[in-house]
Amino acid sequence: MKIFISIALLTILLPTMSYAEDVHKHEEHVKASGVEALSPDLRKLLSEEMKALQSGMMSIIPAYISGNWSEIETTAQKIKSSYILKQSLTESQVKELHSVLPPEFIEKDQRFHYLAGMLEHAAQSKKPELINFYFSEMNESCASCHAVFATHKFPALKPAEKDGHAH
């Protein structure tokens, strides 16, 4: 009788456990959106670009405090031209970017590169106050994009939740 009850319980519980595993896998898939949903090759390219952008942004600080406007101009020009969407991507990678990444990501990327162009122009004009302004706008652009699309890498930028919803 105990064996019969054990078999009956297993028969009832096994489908439930399988369902729970499927739900967990579905939740993982749902969580993988935006940048996380890109193929490994494309994520690697994006990561490489982000590291290059970070390096460029960090090089602007000592150039700014020493008044090296030409170095800022050169760096800003490189940043402006580093669109991942303009890199030598395959046709399928371009399609993947446009199908996986939401339009907001592409808009934020375009705005960042536009700001780099404005920084380049400010450096050409040797206008420290405008250089500072556009550099600050670029920093804010990075943080706002990371807060939406890269909280898996930057959890401190995740919007705070109050009363069960985010602000």
WOWO-V184046 format. One record per pair of residues at least 4 apart in sequence whose ideal C-beta (glycine too) atoms are under 8 Angstrom apart, sorted by the first residue. I is the first residue (numbers start at 0). J is the second residue. D is the distance in whole Angstrom. If there is no record, write none. Layout:
[[I	J	D] [I	J	D]]
//
This chain:
[[0	4	7] [1	5	6] [2	6	6] [3	7	6] [4	8	6] [5	9	6] [6	10	6] [7	11	7] [8	12	6] [9	13	6] [11	15	7] [12	16	6] [13	17	6] [14	18	6] [15	19	6] [16	20	7] [17	21	7] [18	22	6] [19	23	6] [20	24	6] [21	25	6] [22	26	6] [23	27	7] [24	28	6] [25	29	6] [26	30	6] [27	31	7] [30	35	7] [31	35	4] [31	36	5] [32	36	5] [33	99	7] [33	100	6] [33	101	6] [33	104	6] [33	147	8] [33	148	5] [34	42	7] [34	45	7] [34	100	7] [34	104	8] [34	148	5] [34	149	6] [35	42	8] [35	151	6] [36	99	5] [37	41	4] [37	42	5] [37	45	7] [37	95	7] [37	96	8] [37	99	6] [37	100	7] [38	42	7] [38	92	8] [38	95	6] [39	43	6] [40	44	7] [40	92	7] [41	45	6] [41	88	8] [41	92	6] [41	95	6] [41	96	7] [42	46	6] [43	47	6] [44	48	6] [44	83	6] [44	86	7] [44	88	7] [44	92	8] [45	49	6] [45	83	6] [46	50	6] [47	51	6] [48	52	6] [48	81	6] [48	83	5] [48	86	7] [49	53	6] [50	54	6] [51	55	6] [51	81	6] [52	56	6] [52	78	6] [52	81	7] [52	141	8] [53	57	6] [54	58	6] [55	59	7] [55	74	5] [55	77	6] [55	78	5] [55	81	8] [56	78	8] [56	134	8] [56	137	7] [56	138	7] [56	141	7] [58	62	6] [58	70	7] [58	74	6] [59	63	6] [59	71	6] [59	74	6] [59	75	8] [59	118	8] [59	134	6] [60	64	7] [61	65	6] [61	67	8] [62	67	4] [62	68	8] [62	70	4] [62	71	5] [62	74	7] [63	67	8] [63	71	6] [63	127	7] [63	130	6] [63	131	7] [63	134	7] [66	127	8] [67	71	7] [68	72	6] [68	122	5] [68	123	8] [68	125	5] [68	130	7] [69	73	6] [69	122	7] [70	74	6] [71	75	6] [71	118	7] [71	119	8] [71	122	4] [71	130	6] [72	76	6] [72	119	5] [72	122	4] [72	123	5] [73	77	7] [74	78	6] [75	79	6] [75	115	5] [75	116	7] [75	118	4] [75	119	4] [75	122	6] [76	80	6] [76	115	8] [76	119	5] [77	81	6] [78	112	7] [78	115	4] [78	118	8] [78	137	8] [79	112	5] [79	115	4] [79	116	5] [79	119	6] [80	85	7] [81	85	8] [81	86	8] [81	112	8] [82	86	7] [82	108	7] [82	109	8] [82	112	6] [83	88	8] [83	96	7] [83	108	7] [84	88	8] [84	93	7] [84	96	7] [84	105	7] [84	108	7] [88	92	4] [88	93	5] [88	96	7] [89	93	7] [90	94	7] [91	95	6] [92	96	6] [93	97	7] [94	98	6] [95	99	6] [96	100	5] [96	105	8] [97	105	8] [100	104	4] [100	105	6] [101	105	8] [102	106	6] [103	107	6] [103	147	7] [104	108	6] [104	144	7] [104	147	8] [104	148	6] [105	109	6] [106	110	6] [107	111	6] [107	140	7] [107	143	7] [107	144	4] [107	147	8] [107	148	8] [108	112	7] [108	144	7] [109	113	6] [110	114	6] [110	140	6] [111	115	7] [111	137	6] [111	140	5] [111	141	7] [111	144	7] [112	116	7] [113	117	7] [114	118	6] [114	133	6] [114	136	5] [114	137	5] [114	140	6] [115	119	6] [115	133	8] [115	137	6] [116	120	7] [117	121	6] [117	129	8] [117	133	5] [117	136	8] [118	122	6] [118	130	6] [118	133	4] [118	134	6] [118	137	7] [119	123	6] [120	124	6] [121	126	5] [121	129	4] [121	130	5] [121	132	8] [121	133	5] [122	130	6] [124	129	7] [126	130	6] [127	131	6] [128	132	6] [129	133	6] [130	134	6] [131	135	6] [132	136	6] [133	137	6] [134	138	7] [135	139	6] [136	140	6] [137	141	7] [138	142	7] [139	143	6] [140	144	6] [141	145	6] [142	146	6] [142	156	6] [143	147	7] [144	148	6] [144	149	7] [145	149	4] [145	150	7] [145	152	7] [145	153	5] [145	156	5] [146	150	7] [146	153	7] [146	156	4] [146	157	7] [146	158	7] [149	153	5] [149	156	8] [150	154	6] [150	156	6] [150	157	4] [153	157	8] [158	165	4] [158	166	6] [159	165	7] [159	166	7] [160	164	6] [160	165	5] [160	166	8] [161	165	8] [161	166	6]]
//
